[in-house]
Amino acid sequence: MGSNIECSPSPVLLNIGGKKYATTVDTLTQREPYSMLAAMFSGRHNVCRDSETGMVFVDRDGKQFRHILNWLRDGILPTLTNVEYQELLREAEYYQLLELIKYIKSNMCKKKGEDILEAELTRKEIIKIIQSSKIRFRGVNLSGLNLSKLDLTFVDLSFACIRKTTFSRANLHKAKLGDVEGEGSIFQDAILRECEFIGANLTGAVLDGANLQSANLQDACLVGCSFSESDLRSAHLQNANLSDANLKGANLEGANLKGAKLSGANLQSANLQRAYLRDVDLRDTHMDGAKLGGANLLGTIR
């Protein structure tokens, strides 16, 4: 009696930095169709193979590639340390794996939110300190404090822990908040003009109605943040992660969003006139009623 055997696709043999892998064209092209790997094995390009083994050599980290291959197969990763995430992120960026990049950055933001500590100062102590000429709270833990309505102009909060800290209606003009841990912090109606938030983790923060004119939020993690009706004119948002952020009615006129992640973001009725949106992926972004007059949309994916 004969039997029918379904033939599987021919394997693709890879040599990544000396480590050897076998996979299929479908695995390399389907989950991340805009990646460099998908382009390499799409059939549109000639791929150099070893004449004897048939392997394709790529001079990258072979150890990390196992995570990339498992991501392409199943869309999941094991729990990694921040150092491992950083190493994998470099590889994901090299291979242009956009969804994996977003996944890694989101998980890095979550890991930063672990181990919340008690505040090291009270509101009264801070009020005394801010009466001095120079206000520096670099690296200080102020988590959970109510600092609303205080005059914190020019304050240096770089590397501080401000998780669930309330700054509603506070004046933080030109304050430095680079690399702060600020998950769940509240800046509603605060003055944040020309503030520095480079590399800050503000996952889930509330900035509704805040004045962020010319603020620098480059490389910040802003996943799930709310910027409803906020003023972000001329703000710097290059490479910021705004996935699932609420920017409904926000004024982003002249803002620079080059490389920003906007998957699931709400930009309904937002003012994006003269904004820099070059090469930004807007396919999964809610744009109803958004104003785009004069915006730079060269290479934008919609």
N, C-alpha and C positions, 0 to 999 in steps of 0.2 A: 504494500500500500504506500503510495507516495504522500508526501506532506508538503504544504506550501510554507516556505520560509520567507518572511518579510525582510528584505535587505535594508540595513540601516545606512544612512548617508556615509560617504567616505570621510574618514577623520582628517581634520586639519592638524598638522604636527607643528608645534611651536617650540622654539628654543628661546626662553626669556632669560637673558643674563646667565646662561649656562644651565638653567633648570628647564626640563622638558615637559611639555604638556600636550595632550591630545584632546581635541574638541571638534565641534562642527561649525560649518558656516552659519547655520541658523542661530546657534548660541552667540556667535560673535556679531551678529547683525540685527537681531530682532528686538531685544530689550532696549538697546541704546542705538537707534538707527542713525543718529547724527554724530556718532563718535568716529574717531580716527580708525578704530578697529573695523567698524562697519564699512567705512569707506575703502579700507584696504582689501576686504574680502567680499566686496559687492559685485565683483566681476568687471567693474569699470576700469580697474587698474592692474597692471602687471606687477605681481609680487615676486620678489627674488627668493628662490628656494635653493637649498643646498642640492647640488647635482646628485649626490649619493644618497642622502637620507630623505630628501624632499622637505626638510624642515625650513620654516621661516624664522630667521633670527631677528630678535629685537633686543637692543642693548639697554635693558631696563632692569629693575629690581625683580628677580625671579621669585623671591619669597613672597612679596606682596601680591604677585600676579594670581596666586591661588585664591585670594579674596576677591579679586576682580572677576575671575572666571566663575566663582560661586555666585557672585552678584548677577552676572549675566545669565546664569542658569536658573536661579531661583528668586532673585530680587531680595535677598537677605544677607546680613553679615553677622558674625558672632560679636559678642560684646568685647570691645577693645579698649586699651588704655589710651589716654590722650596722645601719648607719644606715637603709639601705633596708628591712631587715626591721622596724625600729622603725616606720617610716612605714606600711608595709603592715599591721603589726599593729594600728595605730590604726584603719585602715579595716576590717579584718576584725572587730574588736570592735564597730564601729559597725553593720556589717551582720549581726552575730551569727552568723558563720560558724565554728561550734565546731571542726570538723575542721581548718580552715585555721589557726585560732588555735593549736591543738595542734601542727600541723606547723611553724609558724613558730617557736614557742618551743623546740621540740626542735632545730631547725636552729641557732637562736641559741646554745643550750647547746653544741652540737658545735663551733661556730666559736670559742667561748670557750676550748675545749680545745686549740686549735692553739698551736704554738710553745712547747713546754715548755722551760724554762730550768733551768740547774743551780742548786742551792740556794746562797744567799749566806752561810749560817752552818752550822757543824757542831753536832752534838749537844752536844759539850763546851762550846762557846761559849754555847749556849742555856742549859745548866745553870748557868753562871756568871751569866748575865743574870737568870735567874729568882730569884736570891737577893736581888735588889734589891727595893725596895718597890713600884715600878711597872713592869709588864711590858708593853712596847709593841713589836709587830712589824707595825705598820700598813704594808701595801704591800710587805712583805719577801717574797722568794722562798725558801720552805722546802721546795720540791718534793723528794720522794723520801727525806726524812729519817726516821729512826726516833725518834719522840718518845714512845714507849710508856712508860707507868707514871710519867710526870713529873707533878709538881704544877704545873699551869698555871691555877690558879684566878684568875679576874678578868683573864686575859691579853687584850690587845687585838690581834687578828689581822685586823681589818677590812681588806678589799681585798688581803689577802695571797694569795700563790700557794702552795697546799698540795697540788698534784697528787701523788697516790700517796704522800702522807705518812702515816705510821703513828702513830695516837694511841691504840692499843689499851690499855685499862685506865688511861689518863691521866685526871687530875682537871681538867676544864675548867669547873667550876662557875661560872656567871655570866660566862663568857668571851664576848668579842665577835668574831663571825666573819661579820659582815655583808659581803655582796658578795665573799666569798672565791672563788677559783678552786680548787675542791677535787675535780676529777674523779678517781675511783678512789681517793680517800683512805680510810683505814681507822680507824673509831672503835669497833671491837668492844669491848663491855663497858666503854666509857668513861663517865665521869660528865659529863653535859652538861646538868644541871639548870639551868633559867633561862638557857640560852645564847641568844645572838642570832645567827640565821642568815638574817636578812632579805636577800632577793635573792641568796643564795649559790648557786653552781653546784656541786652535789655529784653530778653525773651518775655513776652506777655506783659510788657510795660504799658501803662496808659499815659498817652501824651495828647489827649484830646484838647483842642483849642490852644495848644502851646505855640509860642512864637519861637520858631527854629530858623529864622532867616539867617542864611549864610553859615549855618551850623555844619560841622564836619563830622559825618557819620560813616566815613569810609571803613569798609571791612567790618562794620558792626553787625552783630546778630540781633535782628529785629523781628524774629519769627513770632507771629501772632500779636504783634504790637498794635495798639489802636492810636491812629493819628487823625481821627475824625475832626474835620474843620480846622486842622492845624495849619500854621503858616510855615511852609518849607521853601519859600522863594530863595533861589540861588543856593540851596543846600547841596552839600557834597555827599552823595550816596553811592559812590563808586564801589562796586563789589559787595555792597551791603546785602544781607539776606533778609528780604521782606516777605518771605513766604507766609501766606495766610494773614498778612497784615491788613488792617482796616484803614484805608486812606480815603474813605468816602468824603467828598467835599473838600479835601485838602488842597492847599494852594502850592503847587510844585512848579510854578512858573520859573523857568531858567535853571531848574535843578539839574544836577549831573547824576544820571542813573546808569552810567556805563558799567556793564557787567553785573548790575544788580539782579538778584533773584526775586522774581515776582510771582512765582507759582501760587495760585489760589488767592492772590491779593485782591482786595476790593478797591478799585479806583473809580467807582461810579461818581459822576459829577465832579471829578477832580480837575483842577486847572493844570494842564501839562503844556501850556503854550511856551514855546521856545525852550522846552526841556531837552536834555541830551539823552536820547534813548537808543543810541546806536548799538546794534547787535544784541538788544535785549529781547528775550523770549516772552511774548505777551499772549501766547496761545491759551493759557489757563488763567488769564487775568480778567476780572470783571471791569469792563470799560464803558458801560452804558452812560451816555451823557458827558463823557470826559472831553475836555477841550484840548485839541492837539495842534492848534494853529502855530505854524512856525517851528514845530518840534523837529529835531534831527532824528529821523526814523530810518536812516540808511542801515541796511542789514537787519532791521528788526524783524523778528519772526512773529507773524500774526495769523 
